[in-house]
Amino acid sequence: MKFKLTSTDSHSQARAGIISTDHGEIPTPIFMPVGTAGSVKAVHQRELKDDIEAKIILGNTYHLFLRPGLETLEKAGGLHQFMGWDGPILTDSGGYQVYSLGENRKIKEEGVVFKSHIDGSKHSFTPENVMDIQRTIGADIIMAFDECTPYPCEYEYAKKSMGITHRWLQRCVDRVNATQPKYGYHQSLFPIVQGSTYKDLRLQSSEFIAAQDQQGNAIGGLSVGEPHEMMYEMTELVCGILPKDKPRYLMGVGTPENILECIALGIDMFDCVMPTRNARNGMLFTTQGIVNIRNEKWKNDLNPIDSELGGYVSTSHSKAYLRHLIIAKEILGAQIASIHNLTFYLWLVNQARQKIQEGTFVEWKNKTVKIVSQRL
């Protein structure tokens, strides 16, 4: 994997670049649609590529390990072949999903023992077998196994958890160095900065992660309930330490406003289930603001969903029609809304990239944040 910075903003830390992988180039800043179990919910791969113009998508180690399982994925030749997607893929290590299981998991130095949310069967994840699983899934970018701390979180717990994450990381690095990709293309390991909302822990973790000299770096443990200003403060702190010549990925973020503010702080990569999850519930992100399509006010609005956005779905279906589909619980409603929201998110990061290149990013960002955050 290679990362090349092509433009930097003189009034902020925003930057534009290109990540090159064996499955294609990824212009940054970039938003990555979440395809947890080998599917971006309600969106076909053809639409991801042609309508949304996604450059990279996500899969999840925990979910893919449980279903369809490693035997099926390996027989298919990896996730790319299995799901019919020829672009880059990133896999989350499953650390966040295991953390979310609460009482159904036990964290120890060796790893995590957990019960499947599907059938209650018992499994274990260690740094070593999570790297092996991600070798079998075959993503271009694989994430280190970490523990994601909740918010709020006691200082001593955050410190202990960070220590485990760092020791697990060293074991992940050793395992990746001792093994080879299974399908003939390169896989890049991204470590994850932790430390909750404590400045000294974030500084320690950032320095430790930077010292591992991997091909990219991620920031985890944010967007888990802390105030947005606190998220921005931690992000700025970490970006000041992580190397400039490697991509920075802020995991699980977020709203359009979050994305724009964090691009200004130096983040290159984002993912979040929000555009698809909210779409299925009738919330649309548009170039004019946020629309709850279930509201009565849209019942007879025959204007396009978003004429300024472009794209077939957003310009050829009316708000009234989409409202009807959502209210009637038609599957097509979830599909149209999901494609629209993802199109908007990719449009947003593409606009940011263009403004960085033009040298007008901060002025545009400040104006755009107000527009895209307002409810219509």
Secondary structure, 3 states (H helix, E strand, C coil): CEEEEEEECCCCCCEEEEEEECCEEEEECEEECECCCCCCCCCCHHHHHHCCCCCCEEEEHHHHHHCCCHHHHHHHCCHHHHHCCCCCEEEECCHHHHHHCHHHEEECCCCEEEECCCCCCEEEECHHHHHHHHHHHCCCEEECCCCCCCCCCCHHHHHHHHHHHHHHHHHHHHHHHHCCCCCCCCCEEECEECCCCCHHHHHHHHHHHHHCCCCCEEECCCCCCCCHHHHHHHHHHHHCCCCCCCCEEECCCCCHHHHHHHHHCCCCEEECCHHHHHHHCCEEEECCEEEECCCHHHCCCCCECCCCCCCHHHHHCEHHHHHHHHHCCCHHHHHHHHHHHHHHHHHHHHHHHHHHHHCCHHHHHHHHHHHHHCEC
